Amino acid sequence: MKKKLLLFLLICMFFLIIFTSVYSEVITKEDCFYLKSLHYTARGMEYWYSKENGGIETLTNIPYSNLSCGKCHYKSCDTCHKTSEKDKSFYSAKAATNQDICLKCHARETLVMKINKEANQQDVHSTKNMRCKDCHTARDIHGDGIEYNSMKQTGAIDAKCEKCHKSIPQTISHKIHGDKLDCKACHERQVVTCYNCHMDTDIKEGKRVAIPLTGWLFLMNHEGKVTSANMQSFVVKGNKT
């Protein structure tokens, strides 16, 4: 009886070892370059927030991993590509081109579009029924195997005004500024941000409490060109901002 039990246990252990060796493989960044993409890593927000780069963490002393910011970013292909039909699920490239998929996470862009529409000042691209995919390439979404710090880093994003607007009229403004200004410095109407974002509430309750701010444009010098940017103020541990 004991021999049979021992034999049974040995057989179970054998199959357990085989099972774990086959199914315990971990997909690494070397196997799948999407794992290095900004959509997966959410590295942009973390990079600008971190104390290593002089970000707001120097005041909050709260690690980025404790914030709700990274929860929105997609860890699975299902979020964009999964679709269902007749009780069956499958992957579809077409499903990912639906702009509603993008706007589920890119809330700032959703708000900009809403504000512009209500003010009857819609972006010319929106009035032409252009969608995110018309400017942003698959590489923008899936990455290219390089782990970029943010979308501001050179090479991170393919979308550029010059790709469509190849022939630029030689107006006085264009002649004066030349290559010193990025298109967005003049042609972006406004940016939307939030001020007095309550960090403590985010940590304790997982809620973002802030006041939207719009109708303005923030400019910065980035890699030798003036371009549109954004800013955000925070409240943490009392009145420290």
Beta strands, then each sheet from edge to edge (+ up, - down):
strand 1: 82-85
strand 2: 88-91
strand 3: 191-195
strand 4: 197-198
strand 5: 211-216
strand 6: 218-222
strand 7: 225-229
strand 8: 234-235
sheet 1: 1+ 2-
sheet 2: 3+ 5-
sheet 3: 4+ 8+
sheet 4: 6+ 7-
end
